[in-house]
Amino acid sequence: MQLTKTAINGGWEFKQRSSLNDSAASSFLPVAQFPTVAHIDLLHHKLISDPYIDDHELDCLWVNDADWTYRTSQVPQPEFQGPQTRAVLVFEGLDTVVDVLLNDTCILKSHNMHVQHRVDVTKLLKGSQGPNSLELRFSNAPEFARREKSRIGYKGNDTDVHFGGPERLFLRKAQYHWGWDWGPAVNTCGPWKPIYLEIFEQRIDDFLVRQETDSDLKRATLTIKGSVENCDQNQKATVEIQDPTGSVVQTSSLDILEGKFNTSLVVENPQLWYPHQYGAQPLYQVTVKIPDYDSRSQSIGIRRLRLLQHSLKHAEGTSFVFEVNNICLFAGGSCWIPNDFMLPRTTRRRYEDWLQLAKDGNQSMIRVWGGGIVESDDFYDICDRLGLLVWQDFLFACGNYPASQDFMDNVKMEAEQQLRRVGHHASLALWAGNNEDYMLAERFGWELDMKDEVGPWHETNFPAREIYERLLPSLVEKLGGDVPYWRSSPYGGSFSNDTTVGDTHIWDVWHGKLSPYQDYKAYTSRFISEFGFESCPSLRTLHRAITSPSERHSLSRTFDIHDKGPGHGRRYPMYMGENFRFRMNPLRDFVYCTQYMQAEAMKYAYNCWRREFRGPEEENCAGVLVWQLNDIWPGSSWALVDVDMYRKPAYYITKRALAKAVVGMERTVTKKPPYITTGYLPEKASADVWVVNGSLEALNATLKLRMFDIVTGSPVELPNSSGNLKDGHKLELPPNQTTEIGNIDIPNPDQTVFAAYLEDGQGTVLARWVSWPEPLRLVQLSRDLAVKISYEAGEDGTGDKLLVSTSAPVKGVMLSVPMTEEGDDAVFEDNFLDLVPGETVQVQVQGLKGRPVQSRFLYDWELEENFEL
């Protein structure tokens, strides 16, 4: 008989088993959906308010500490066709501490939400006449975790844990459920992944496909392994490979020996999988079949993947470069946090929208952060198809985890399952042991000798080294194929955040020293896997989050609740006050100012860091992943895009910074003030210019240069007496690297804007950059400044085009549909523009639907009638 799989998704009901809130689900109620968690069902029945809105998080905290029961009587009664027929209940994910009963018999106890459980229930169901009942008795996670902390013993202290209490470290549950600095404390509970009943006589298990591609890329060897439950002696299986068109290109017979099979097949001249900037994403299908019983398939993108750490020509330490198909990559992208606290609400379409947004923003890598989950199969499948690389953290974040034997055994089961589940994906580029645990060990004085490669570490007060340096690397070596392992993020060199080896998290800007964002250049490292700058979400999103008009200002209690970043009340005005004249109120101005500041910080960072990808053996910086791409609720955070998918200005900055062609520019100090004086800034009357050619072909282009007076808008004549750059400079740019072009003097630099354009042979602008004097708090705009927007409709009512121009230099032009118009904002292909006179910038726009477009820009409030400084 062929294996059958029946989803158990009907007839589910839930109730609270504890008595924390007697009026909430004290008797069984139908669930809102399945899979589900308690918060979803309580919201559905209006028994709690939405914890994402106003201060309802506090009203919902009791749910975190309650116990819940889920049950159904719709478990089908199988038809057992012979003595070999087996019935297995499969639980893909249970969140988290649960006893499972089938027909009142306990069949499973679990306390790990990240693992799948398979329970043979053949005997129970054979003896049943039906109907069959399934009951899931969930105990609240915080209480269980506190008991585990007491039982195992904590090697740290209660003040050295970031986010939540130290009890979270003792339970294999998504760590962000205890609350983080970008979201509330919503500690969910319930059957968060599908449950189904399998009926079979024979079944393929532990199916594993891994690849090794030759250095000349002409031959790939696929290793195919697995086991078969209940197999007969001398039984055979078949393996089939389909090419990306669906044509069968190989078929082979497999011997099953002692219940296992293992073979290698060669694909000659394979169609190679590339990250989206460099080629297509063809996928092969590998299928193993046991005729009449079972079959298993996996999609494989054939590519040669390496992590290179070689010495550098002109810099200390070693590189940290991802190479795919012999192409060294500048891995630009962002970090990913879970899409929701209530994970069953996340759909494939939601993943597609977010990941397409990353691709549209020219991002090539997504880092799945270790405080969340190893994402759904859909997530990695979409990354395969879009050509996005994935850096995957194992699920440890910001803490001193235990390493008792039972905890290690639990972690081993979890890691093995996740390696098997997602390890075949072409998009997967790295497994990292944890997020920031080594960094915290150094901060809090846990025992960490980076030279000690022996241990035993379980006897120290940093026992988790046993996990990161023994357990996980051995599992990745066994099951991970060609995907490399890295002990932590950050990690490398003589200390965890060494800028000369490995990866770094740059948090001395915004956190730590609160360094100016202009200092990002000083933190250049081989690979920046985290850095960021906070800002508000869109005004539309804030209005949804804060329902009381009287609370819609930047100093309100509700506004503070929706910004979990510590110290944000000081950081915003400090950073803004150092750089430009800002407004705290009205709220629309504060939103613009924080988003403006985030974008300018990202611009500085990407500008200096991508410059350092200079070619072979000069990959001084080979990757930049901003914290973070996405948001989880309607609040302020480091996200480039808010939870309602409104793109912040920083999204457009990173999109331009990661384009195939980029012009970069940095003003340099030409004169310092007299040593005896204070309060005067150095003069920056010169600018370095460079160009990035991110394509794999040499590029012939022309550099056009323009200068303008800020106040009058009049052109400024380019100097011809100094510097080595001139307008119309012809360039021959080598592929896949940055090329230094030269420098130019800037007349009257405090009043002059400098614009550079890279054009191809047909005069098409490939890239542009506009350099302004800083700090911008000293700059005065033209009182007659006017931004003009004209509109050209697309033929089918979509894909409209806006033409944007200005009468004088203007900074940070942000386009949007006015809040007074119904519906969501339009989606602009480009936005947050620096403009100069004499140019017209075209912006494609989707979803405008005939509505007007408004613009705003830095200091537009100062042009209001009767405004006085």
N, C-alpha and C positions, 0 to 999 in steps of 0.2 A: 504494500500500500504506500501511496505517496504521502509524505509529511503534510499535515494540515495545521494551519495556525488560525485559531479563533480568538478574536479580540474580546476581552471581557470588559466592555465599556458601557453596558446598559444596566439599568436598575440600581445604580449606586445612590446611596444616601449617607448622610453624615450627622453626627451630633457631638456635642462637647461631653467628654467623659469626666471632666473635673467640674468644679463649681465656682470658677473665678467670676463669672458673670452669669447668674442664673437665668437671666432673660434671653440669653443668646444661645440658640440651638440646644436647648435642654432636652428636646426630643428630636427624633430623626427627621431630617428634611432632605429633599432631593438635591443632588449636586447641580451646580451650574453647568458643568462640562466634565469631560473625563479625557485625559488625566486632569488632576486638579490639586489645589492645596486649600487649607482652611480659609485663608484670607479671601480667595476668589469666591468661595461659596457664601461666606458671611456678607461680602459686598453684594452678591446677587440677591440675597434675601433681605438686604438693607438692615442688617444687624450690626454693622459697623459703618462708619464714615470712611471715605477714601483716605488712607494714610498719606497720600501724596498731596493732599489739598489742605491749605491753611495749617492749623496746628493739630490736625487729627491724628498725627503720628502718636501723640501722647495718649489719646483716647483708645488707640488700638494696641498698646503695649501688652495688655492683658492676654491678647491672643497668642503672643509669643510664649507665654508661660502656661498655657492651657494644654490639656490632653484631649485627643480627638479620636473618634472611632469612625471608620468608613466600612460599609458593608453592602453586599449585593447577594441576591439569591438567584442570579442568572448565570451561574457557572454551568455550562452545558454538560450533560451526561454523555460521555463518549461511547462509541460503539467499538468494543474490543473484538477485532476480527481474528485474532489468534493469540497464542501464548507469548509471542514476541512483541505484541503491541504495547506501547508505553504511553503514559499520559504524564506530561510535565507542565507545571505551572511556571511561567516565566514572568518575573518582575524586573522590568528594565531599570526602575529607579524608585526607591521609597525614601521619603524625606521625613525623618531620618531614623529615630529610635522607635522600633515597631515590633510587635508580636503579631504573627499572621496565623489565623485559624481557618481551616477548611472543615466544614461540618463540625465545628466546635473542637477540633483537634489541632493543637499547635504544630505547625509544620515549619516555621521559620522564626528566628529572632535575628534582627539586623540592627546595626547602628553605623551604617555608612551609606550616605545618599549617592555616592559616586559609583556604586557597583551594581551589576546585574545579578539576580539570584535565579537559579533553576532548581525547582523542587519536584522530585519524582512523586507523583500522587497516584500512581497506578493502583496500588492496593486500596487506598481510601475510596477511589471512585469505582473500582470494581465491586466493592461491597456496598455501594450506594444505590438507592433506587431513585434518587433525585426528588425534588430539586436540590441542588448543591449550593451551599452558602459559603461565602468568603468574607472574612472579617479582618480588618486591619486596625489594630489597637496601637495608636501612636502616643508615646509619652513625650512631653515637651523637652526640647533639646537643651535649654540652659540648665535645668536641674540635673539631667543625666551627665552633662559635661562637668558640672561642679563635683559630682560624685567621682567621676573618673579622675579629675584633677587631684582630689583628696586620696584616692586609691593609689594612683601611680606616683604622685609627688611632683611638684613643680620645681625645676632647677633654677628658675629665675625669681623675680619678685613681682608683686602686683602693680608696680609702677613702670615696668619695662615692657608693657604691651601696648602697641598702637591699635586703637579701635576695638571696642568691646573689652571684656575682661579676659584674663588668662585662661578661663575655662574653655573658650572657643578652640584653643590649641589641642584639646584632648578629645575632640569629636570630629570625625571625618564628614564634615558638612561644609557647604560653601561658606567661607569665612566672612564674606561681606554681609551675610544675614544678621550678623551682630551689629551692623551699622558701620559706615566708613565716612571719610571726610568729603564724600560727594553724594551721600544718600542716607535715608533714615534707617532706623532699626526695625526691619520687618523680617522676623525670624519664622519662616514658613514651615508648614507641616502637612504631609499628605502624600498620596500616590502621584508623584510628579511626572512619572513617565508611564508608558503603556504597560498593561498587564494582559497576557494572553495564554491560551492553553494550546500546547502542541500535542498532537497525536501522531505517532510514527512507529515504524518497526526498525528502521535504520536512519541515522542522522549524521550529517557532516558537522564536525565540531573543530574548534581551534584553527579555523581556516586562515591561512597567512600567505600573502603574496608580497614578495620583496624583489627589488631589482638591483642590478649592477650594470652600468653602462660603460663601455670601453672609452678610453681617453680620446680616441679618434671619432667617437660618436657614431660609429658604423655598426655597432653590434651591442645588443642588450641581452643580458641573461636574467630571466625571471625564475626565481625560486618559489615553488608552490608546495606548501606543507599543510598538514591537517590530520585529523583523526576521524574515526567512524564509530559511533556507538552501535553496539549489537551486531557488528559485522560478522560475516561467515568466514571460514577458512578459505584461503586462496581466492578471495573475492577481488574484483577489479573495479576501478572507476575510470572515467574518461575525463580528460582536461581539454578545453577548447579555448583558443584565443581568437577573438574578433578584432579586426582593425577598426580605426575610427569611422569607417564607412559602414560597419556592420558585417563586412565580409569575413567569413571564417578563414583564417590564414594558417592555423595549425590545429591539429587534433592528435592526441596521444593517449595511449592506455596507461593506467596507473596500477601498480600492484599495491594492495593493502596488506601490510605485514604487521601482525599483532595489533591490528586496529589503527595503524598509522600509515600515512603516505607521504612521500617526499620526492620531488623531482625538480629538474631544472630544464627550462626550454629557452632556446635562443631565438631572438627576433633580429633578423638581418636588416640593415638600413632602416631603422625604425623612424617613424614620424615623431619628432621630438616635441615635448611639452616645454613651453617657455613662459616666463613671467610676461604679462600683457604688453610691456613696452617693447619686447624684443621678438615676438613671434606669436604663433597660434597655440592653442591648447587642445591638441588631439588626444583622445582618450581611448585606450584599448580596454577590452572586456575579457577578463579571465574567469572561466566557469569550470567548476568541477561537478561532475554528475555521477550519481549512483543510480543506474536505470531502475525505474519503478519505485525509488525510495526518496531521494533528496537531491538537491543541487544547490550550490552556493556560487555567487559571483562577486567580483570586485572590479571597479574601474581603475585603471592604472594609466597615469601619464608618465611616459618614459623620458627621463632626463638624468643628466649627470650632475649631482649636487655635491659641493664641497664647502667647508669652512676653512679659509686660508688664514694662517697666522705666520707670515714670513717677516723677515727683517725689512726695514725701510731705508731708503737712500739717505734721507735728510731729516729723520726724526727718530726719537728714542723708541725702544720697545719693539712691538710687532703689530702687524696689521690684524684686523678682524673683519674679513671680507667674505661675503657669501658669493660663491661662484656657481652658476648654472650653465651647463652646456659650454663650459670653458669661457664664459663671459663673466668678468668681475662686475658685480652690481653695486651701485649706490642704492642701498635699501632705505628709501624714504617712505614713511608711513606713520602709523599711529598705534596706540595701545587700545585694547578692547576690554570693556567691562561687561558683565552680563546685561542683557537687554532689558531685564525686568527683575524685580524681586519675586514676583509671582510668575515663575518660569514657564508654567504650562500655557500662559497667554502668548508666548512667542511663537510665531508661525514661520513657515518657510518664506512666505512673501515678505515678512518683516526682515528676515535675514537678507533676502535678495535686495531689498531697498537700501539697507545700510551698507552692504558690501559693494553694491553698484555705486553708491555715493562715494565710497573710498576710491574705487577705481576711477570714477569721473574726476576725482581730485588728484589724479596722477600718482596715487599712492601705490607702492609695490609690495609692502609688507604690513601685516597686521600682527601685533603681539597680543596673544590671549593671556591675560594677567592671571597670576596664580591664586588670587583670592576669590576667584569665581568658580567656574566649572570647565572641564574639558567639554567643549561645545557639542551641539547635536551633530549627527551625521550630515544634516542639511548644510550646516555652516561650512564644513570642509569640502563638501561636494560643490557648493557654490564657488568657493575659493578656487577649486580645481578648474572650474569652467570659466571663471573670470580671469584667471592668471594672477592671483594674489598669493604671495608667499605667507606662510603662517609660522610665527615664532610661538611655541606653546610652552608655557610654564606648567610644571607639575603644581599640584594644588596645595601650596604652602605659601603664606604671606605674612610678613611683618611679625614674626614671633619666634619664641624659643620652644620648639616642639619636643615632645618626649620621644624616647626611643626604647621603651619597654618592649619585650618580645611580642606580646600580644598586639601592641600598637603597630610594631613593624610588620607583623603578619597581615594585619588589616591593610596597611599601606601597600604591601607586596601584591595582594590580591587586586587591589584597586589599580595599581600601576600596570600590572600585567593586562588587565582587561582593557584599559584605555589604550595601551600600546597596540594591542590586537585590533581594537575597534577602529582607530583612526590612522594607524601607522602606515597604511598603504597609500595615503593621499599624496599626489604629486606636489601639492601646495605646501606640505609640511616641511619646514626647513630646519627646525631646531627644537630640541627638548631642553628646557632649563629647569634646574632642580627646585627653585623656589624664587620668590620675590623678596629681596632686601633682607633676608635673614642674616647673612654675613655682615652686611652693613650695620645692622642693629647689634650684632655681637660685638663689633668694635666700639659702637657708641656706648653700650651698657656694660662693657667689661666682662662679657662671657669669655670663657677660655677658648681662645682661637689663635693657634700658632700656624700660620699659613705654610711654614716649612715642614710641619709635621704631617707626613703622609701615611703614618702607621697607626696611630691611635693606641689603645682603644678609646674612643671618644664618649662612649656611653657612661664612662666614669667621671666625665667632666661636667661642668654646668652648661655646656652646649652640646648635648647628646645627639642632636639631629644631624650632626656630621655623619653619623652612621647611615642615615637615610640618603644624604646628598652625595656622599663620597664612596659608599659601599653598595647599598641596595639599588638605588636608581640607575647608576651607570652600568651595573651588571645586567639589569633588565633591559636597558636600551641596547647594550651590546648583543644581547640574545635575541631581542624581538624588534629592534628599531630599524634594521636594514641600514641604508646609507645615511640616515638622518643623524646628525651629531648630537652629543649631549654636552651641556655646559652646566657647571655646578650650581650656579646661582645667577641672579640678575639683580644688582651688578656683581661682577666677579673678575679677578685677574690681577696679576702683578703682585707687588709686595703688600697690598691691602685691597679691599674689595672695590674701591672706587678709583683705582689707579688709572690715570688718563693715558698711559702708554701701553697698556695691555688689556685685552678683553673689552667688556662693555661697562658703561657708567650710567648712573642716574644723576642728573644735574639739577639739584634742588637748593643750591646756595642762592639761586635767584628765586624769589617769592618766599621760599622757606629758608631755613638755615641762617646764613649771614644776611639775608635780605639784600644781596648784592644788586646793583643796578643791572637791568637787562643788557645794557651796553657792555657788560663784562662777559657775555657769553663766549666771546672769542678766547678769553683766558681759560675757559673750561673745555676747549677743543680736545676731544679724545677719539680713540680708534673707532668706537661705535657708541652713540648715545641712544640708549634704549628707553630712557624716560627723561622728560623735562616738561615743564609746562607753566602756564600763567592763567590765573583765574579770570572769569568774566561772568556777567549776567547772561541768562538766556534772553530770547527775544521778548519784546514787550507783550506780544500776544500770549506767549507761554506764561509769563509772570501774571498776567491778568487772569489766566485760567487757574494758576496756583493760589493766588491771593484774591479771595472773593470780595473782601470788604474794601470799597474805594478809599476809605480813610487810612488803610494800612498799605496802600500802594505808594510807598516812598522808601527811599534807601536807608532810612533810620528807624524803620518800624520793627516791632517784635516779629511779625510774620515774615518780613523780608529776611531777618537774621535766621529764622528757623529754616528758611529755604537756601541758606548758604552754610554748609557744614564745614567749610574750610576754616581751620583755627586762625584767629587773628585777622580775618578778612576786613574787619572794621578799621583796622590800622593800616593794613597793606594797601588797600585801594587808594586812600587819599595820599599816602606817602609816595607811592610810585607815580600816581598822576601828578601830584604837586611838583615832583622833581622834573617832570617832562612837559607838561602843558597846563594851560588854564582850564580847569574842569568845573563841572557843575554837579552837585549832589542831588539837586531837585530842580525841576520835576523829574519823575522817574524815567521818562523817555530820554532825558538828557544823560542821566546817570548810566542807564543801559548803554547808550551810545559810547560814553566815555570809557566804561570798563571794557567794552568790546574793542574799541579803538586801541586801548593800551595793550590788550592781549595780542592783537594783530601786529602791532609795532614790535612787541617782544619776539613774536614768532619770525617776523621779517629779519630782525637782527640775527637770530639764531641760525636760521637756514642760510642766510646770506654768507655768514662767515664759515659755517661748517661744510656746506656743499663745495665751497671754494677749495677745501682741502682734499678733495678727491681728484688728484692731479695726474693719475695714470699709473702704469705698472711700477710697483715698488715705491709708489708715492701715495698710497691710499691712506693718508694721515687721518682721514675720517671717512668711513665707508658706510655709514648708516645713521639715520636720525629718525627716531620714533617718538612723536609727541604724545604726551599724556594729556588728553585721551581723545579718541574719536567721538564716542557716543556718550549720551547721558541716560540716566535711569529713571529720573523723575523731574518735575518742573522746578528746577532750582539752579543756582549759580554753581559753576564748577570749572574745571580745566578743559571741558569738552570743546571740540571744534564745531560741533553741531548739537543743538539742544534736543531734548527728548521728543519734541514735536517735529523734528527733522528740519528746523529752520537753521540754515547755515549762518554761522557767525562770520564776521570779517576775517578771522584767523583761518577759516577754511579756505577762503580765496587766496590768502597769502601763501599757504602751503601748496595750494594747487599751482600757483605760478612758480613757486620756488622749485617744484619737482617736475616742471615741464621738460620736454626734450631739449629745448634751447632756453638759456637763461643769461641775461646780462646782470652782472653784479657790480656793486660800486661801494667804496668806503672812503669817506673823507678822512684825511690824515693831518696830523698836527704839523704846522709849518712854523709856528712861533709861539713861545710861551710868555706869559706875562712877567713883568719884572719881579724878581724874587722877593723884593721887599713889600710887595702889595698882596692883598687878599681880596677875594670876591670877584676876581676877573678870570674869565675862561681862556684857555689857549685858543689861538687862531687856527682854524682848519681851512686853509686856502688852496688845498690840493686834493685831488681824488684819484685813487687807484681804480682801474676798471679791468674786469676779467669777463670771460664768456665761458659758459658751460655748453658743451656739445654732448648731450646724452644719447645720441644715436650711435649706431655701429658703423657709420660711414663718415668719412671726412666731409666737412661742411665748408663751402665757400660762401662768404657773406660779406656784407658791408656794414660798418658801424657809423651811424648818423648821430651827431651830437647837437644839442640845443641848450641855451641858457636864457633865463628870464628873470627880470626884476619882480620880486614878489608883490610889491605894492602897486606898481604901475602896470604890470603885465607886459611891459615892453621887452623885446629881445635884447639880450646882452651879447655883445660881440665876443666871439671865442678868442682867447689869447693865442698869439702865434709866436710869442717870444720865449716861452718856457714850457716844460712838459714835452712829452713825445707822442701825444695823441692829436689827431686832427679829424675834422668832420670828413666823412667819406672814406675812412680807413678801410682798406681791403684786407680781409682776413681769410686765412686758410686754417681751419680748426680741426685738429686731430680728433678721432672718435673717442667717445666714452671717457671724457675727462674734462677738467677745467684748464683753460689757457689764459695766462696773464697777458693782458693787452698793453697796459702802460699806465701812465698817469697824466693828469692835466691840471693846470692851475685854474682856480675859480676866482674871477674878479669880485671884489666886494662880497666875500663869501656869506656874511650874515644876512644879506639881502637877496641872494641869488639862488634860484632853483636850477638844477642841472639835470637834463633829460638825455638818456641814451637809448637808441633804437638799433636792433639787429635786423637787417633786411636781407632777404634772399635776392637772387638775380632778377626776379620779376618785380622787386620793390615791395613784396609782402613783408609785413612786420612779423618777425618770428618771436621777438621778445622786446620788452621795454623796461626801463627802470627810471624812476624820478628820485633824485637825491635832494633832500631839504636840509637847511642848516638846523643844528640842534644846540641847546634844547628848544623845543617848539614853544615853550612858554614865553620866549623872548621875541617871537615872530609876530608881526602884525600883518593881517591880510588886507587886500584892497577893499575899501568901503563900497566900491562899485562892482564887486564880484558877483557874477551871475552864472549859474550852471544851467545850460540849455539841454533839454531832452526832447528829441523828436522820435516819432514812432512810425514803423513800417510793418504793416500786418502781413503775417504769413498767409499763403494761399489757402490753407485749410483751417485757418483760425487758430493754429498752434504754431510754435516756432517763430513767434514775432521777434522783431528786431528793434532795439533802441539805439539811437545815435546820440552820444553824450559829448558835449563840448563845454568850454569855459572861456570867460573873458580874461581871466587872470589866473595865476597858479592857485590850485586848490588841493587840499589834502583830505583823504579819507572819504570820498564821495560814496555814500551808501544809498542804494536804490531800494524802494519797497512800495508795496501797495498800501495806501493809507489805512489806518486802523478803523476808520469810519466806514470802509467798504466791507461788504459781507464776504465771508469765506476766508480761506487760507491765503497767506502771502503767495505771490508768484515765485517761480524758481528761476533765478538768474544764473546764466552760465558764468558770468564774471560779475564782480562787485567790489566794493571798497577800493575805489580808484583814486590814484593821484593823477591830476590832469594839469596840462599846461596849454597856453593859447596856441592856436594854429593846428590843432589835431582834433580828430573826431574818433572816439572809441566806440566800436560796435559791440553791443551786448545782446546775445540771444536770450529770449525769455519764454518760458513755458507757463501756461495757466493764467495768463493775464486776463483773458476773457473780456476784453474791452474796458477794463477798469483803468483808472488813472495811475500814474507812477509818480511818486514823490522822491526827492533827493534831500539828503542832509550831509553835512561835512563839518570838519573841525572848525569851531568858532562860529558856526552859522548863527548861534544865539546872539553873538556880538553885533550882527548886522540888523538885529531887530530895532524897530523904531524906539527911541528913548533909552536904548541900552547905554549904560555907563560902566566902565571898569571900576 
